[in-house]
Amino acid sequence: MAYDEALAARVRDLISAQADLSEKKMFGSNCFLIGGNLAVCVRQDELLVRLDPEDAERALGEDGVRIAEMGSRVMKGWIFVSSEKLEGDGELAEWVDAGADFAASLPAKS
């Protein structure tokens, strides 16, 4: 499963100033972690975003946002944002910032 390299580059530009940032390929995606905690991943042409579960529930009310499922497992606090919602730099930045803020709020993993 390939991921959109251009979208990954856009995300990288937005998130690169974050402290303790790392980038890994996992889940067939290009993922960005802060303090070892996953913030966002580019999967195909979508963005996987990790949020506080309550924020994720609210986000599900938006068009182009769906709950993340891995196989038969529903990932609480994880959402997919469709490519249509990521076309503008401002929209993409909002999702990347939300994922980065949540990841930064968690205890760092060693």
Residue frames as qw, qx, qy, qz and C-alpha x, y, z in Angstrom:
[[0.000, 0.890, 0.455, 0.000, 0.00, 0.00, 0.00],
 [0.462, 0.252, 0.009, 0.850, 1.75, 3.16, -1.19],
 [0.140, -0.778, -0.399, 0.465, 1.30, 6.61, 0.27],
 [0.355, 0.883, 0.185, 0.246, 1.10, 10.00, -1.42],
 [0.673, -0.066, -0.105, 0.729, 4.68, 11.32, -1.37],
 [0.099, 0.507, 0.120, 0.848, 3.57, 14.89, -2.18],
 [0.562, -0.705, -0.222, -0.372, 1.16, 14.89, 0.77],
 [0.823, -0.374, -0.202, 0.377, 3.89, 13.49, 3.02],
 [0.484, 0.208, -0.027, 0.850, 6.18, 16.34, 1.95],
 [0.208, -0.648, -0.168, -0.713, 3.49, 18.91, 2.75],
 [0.749, -0.619, -0.223, -0.076, 2.97, 17.34, 6.18],
 [0.771, -0.106, -0.151, 0.609, 6.74, 17.24, 6.78],
 [0.226, 0.453, 0.021, 0.862, 6.96, 20.98, 6.03],
 [0.446, -0.669, -0.170, -0.570, 4.18, 21.72, 8.50],
 [0.841, -0.525, -0.121, -0.047, 5.40, 19.52, 11.35],
 [0.751, 0.326, -0.301, 0.489, 9.17, 19.91, 11.01],
 [0.005, 0.637, -0.326, 0.698, 9.45, 22.59, 13.73],
 [0.807, -0.504, -0.083, -0.298, 8.06, 20.25, 16.40],
 [0.169, -0.639, 0.717, -0.222, 10.47, 19.18, 19.13],
 [0.441, -0.198, 0.865, -0.134, 11.38, 15.48, 19.40],
 [0.750, 0.443, -0.025, -0.491, 9.97, 14.72, 15.94],
 [0.322, -0.264, 0.862, 0.288, 10.66, 11.42, 14.21],
 [0.671, 0.372, -0.227, -0.600, 9.39, 9.91, 11.01],
 [0.373, -0.179, 0.910, 0.016, 8.73, 6.20, 10.45],
 [0.542, 0.087, -0.581, -0.601, 7.16, 4.01, 7.85],
 [0.162, 0.048, 0.920, -0.353, 4.51, 1.86, 9.54],
 [0.480, 0.473, 0.613, -0.412, 1.06, 0.49, 8.73],
 [0.512, 0.444, 0.559, 0.478, 1.92, 0.96, 5.04],
 [0.015, 0.966, 0.228, 0.118, 2.06, 4.67, 5.80],
 [0.452, 0.358, -0.276, 0.769, 4.54, 7.46, 6.38],
 [0.503, -0.751, -0.429, 0.007, 4.07, 8.43, 10.02],
 [0.180, 0.598, -0.289, 0.726, 5.20, 11.41, 12.08],
 [0.678, -0.508, -0.502, 0.175, 5.75, 10.95, 15.80],
 [0.027, -0.750, 0.263, -0.607, 6.39, 13.44, 18.57],
 [0.381, -0.503, 0.636, -0.445, 8.11, 12.11, 21.65],
 [0.035, -0.103, 0.993, 0.051, 7.57, 8.63, 20.24],
 [0.389, 0.445, 0.678, -0.437, 3.79, 9.16, 20.09],
 [0.298, 0.343, 0.679, 0.577, 2.09, 8.98, 16.72],
 [0.134, 0.440, 0.164, -0.873, 0.67, 12.33, 15.62],
 [0.664, 0.555, 0.026, -0.500, -0.29, 11.84, 11.96],
 [0.524, -0.118, 0.757, 0.372, 0.32, 9.40, 9.12],
 [0.478, 0.458, -0.329, -0.673, -0.07, 9.73, 5.38],
 [0.497, 0.050, 0.866, -0.001, -1.83, 6.58, 4.21],
 [0.428, 0.528, 0.628, 0.379, -2.52, 6.41, 0.49],
 [0.151, 0.466, 0.170, 0.855, -3.99, 9.88, -0.16],
 [0.504, -0.751, -0.320, -0.282, -5.56, 10.30, 3.28],
 [0.093, 0.531, -0.554, 0.634, -4.33, 11.57, 6.62],
 [0.682, -0.421, -0.591, 0.087, -4.58, 9.42, 9.72],
 [0.035, -0.612, 0.279, -0.739, -4.81, 11.75, 12.71],
 [0.514, -0.311, -0.728, 0.331, -4.56, 10.82, 16.37],
 [0.201, -0.554, 0.014, -0.807, -6.73, 12.99, 18.61],
 [0.259, -0.061, 0.708, -0.654, -8.15, 13.03, 22.08],
 [0.080, 0.301, 0.940, 0.138, -11.10, 10.59, 21.82],
 [0.153, 0.714, 0.510, -0.455, -13.64, 13.35, 22.53],
 [0.119, 0.639, -0.291, -0.703, -12.15, 15.56, 19.80],
 [0.038, -0.093, 0.891, 0.443, -12.20, 12.59, 17.41],
 [0.166, 0.518, 0.827, -0.142, -15.90, 12.06, 18.11],
 [0.174, 0.773, 0.177, -0.584, -16.62, 15.71, 17.30],
 [0.014, 0.490, -0.588, -0.643, -14.52, 15.54, 14.12],
 [0.241, 0.170, 0.933, 0.205, -16.61, 12.61, 12.86],
 [0.292, 0.717, 0.508, -0.378, -19.44, 15.07, 12.29],
 [0.123, 0.696, -0.319, -0.631, -17.48, 16.68, 9.45],
 [0.855, 0.499, 0.016, -0.141, -17.76, 15.58, 5.82],
 [0.618, 0.628, -0.441, 0.173, -14.72, 13.65, 4.69],
 [0.116, -0.508, 0.736, -0.432, -13.81, 12.41, 8.17],
 [0.876, -0.152, -0.349, -0.296, -14.27, 8.79, 9.22],
 [0.711, -0.582, 0.378, -0.112, -13.26, 6.60, 12.11],
 [0.266, 0.579, -0.765, -0.099, -10.04, 4.66, 11.64],
 [0.940, -0.121, 0.233, -0.218, -10.42, 0.93, 11.41],
 [0.116, 0.576, -0.799, -0.127, -7.48, -1.45, 11.17],
 [0.187, -0.062, -0.977, -0.085, -8.86, -4.77, 10.03],
 [0.404, -0.592, -0.646, -0.265, -11.87, -5.33, 12.26],
 [0.463, -0.448, -0.439, 0.626, -10.52, -3.13, 15.06],
 [0.033, 0.911, 0.232, 0.340, -11.98, 0.37, 15.55],
 [0.552, 0.068, -0.298, 0.775, -9.24, 2.74, 16.68],
 [0.250, -0.872, -0.409, 0.098, -10.67, 5.03, 19.35],
 [0.269, -0.834, 0.086, 0.474, -9.31, 8.55, 18.99],
 [0.329, -0.241, 0.624, 0.667, -8.00, 7.94, 15.47],
 [0.549, 0.676, 0.326, -0.368, -9.62, 9.33, 12.34],
 [0.514, 0.140, 0.534, 0.656, -9.01, 9.35, 8.61],
 [0.203, 0.732, 0.090, -0.645, -9.33, 12.67, 6.80],
 [0.737, 0.487, 0.434, 0.177, -10.07, 12.36, 3.08],
 [0.519, 0.030, 0.278, 0.808, -7.86, 13.91, 0.42],
 [0.060, 0.725, 0.436, 0.529, -10.62, 16.38, -0.51],
 [0.428, -0.886, -0.177, -0.002, -10.33, 17.97, 2.95],
 [0.682, -0.477, 0.176, 0.526, -6.55, 18.28, 2.60],
 [0.579, 0.596, 0.286, 0.477, -6.32, 20.25, -0.64],
 [0.010, 0.919, -0.051, 0.392, -5.88, 23.65, 1.03],
 [0.478, 0.316, -0.577, 0.582, -2.77, 24.31, 3.08],
 [0.319, -0.405, 0.340, -0.787, -4.84, 25.84, 5.88],
 [0.887, -0.190, -0.070, -0.415, -7.05, 22.78, 6.24],
 [0.841, 0.162, -0.456, 0.242, -4.08, 20.43, 6.19],
 [0.212, 0.426, -0.507, 0.719, -2.29, 22.54, 8.79],
 [0.590, -0.404, 0.190, -0.673, -5.30, 22.39, 11.12],
 [0.969, -0.102, -0.162, -0.157, -5.32, 18.58, 11.06],
 [0.701, 0.299, -0.448, 0.467, -1.55, 18.27, 11.37],
 [0.044, -0.489, 0.413, -0.767, -1.51, 20.74, 14.27],
 [0.767, -0.357, 0.070, -0.528, -4.33, 18.90, 16.04],
 [0.963, 0.005, -0.259, 0.080, -2.50, 15.58, 15.79],
 [0.515, 0.398, -0.424, 0.629, 0.82, 17.13, 16.80],
 [0.300, -0.535, 0.293, -0.733, -0.72, 18.93, 19.78],
 [0.896, -0.306, -0.004, -0.323, -2.30, 15.73, 21.05],
 [0.890, 0.147, -0.316, 0.295, 0.88, 13.67, 20.59],
 [0.289, 0.491, -0.397, 0.720, 2.92, 16.36, 22.37],
 [0.528, -0.531, 0.175, -0.639, 0.48, 16.27, 25.31],
 [0.965, -0.176, -0.176, -0.080, 1.26, 12.60, 25.98],
 [0.578, -0.672, 0.429, 0.175, 4.21, 11.37, 28.06],
 [0.407, 0.667, -0.581, -0.228, 7.24, 10.81, 25.82],
 [0.997, -0.048, 0.055, -0.018, 8.12, 7.21, 25.09],
 [0.266, -0.755, 0.562, 0.211, 11.71, 6.20, 25.58]]
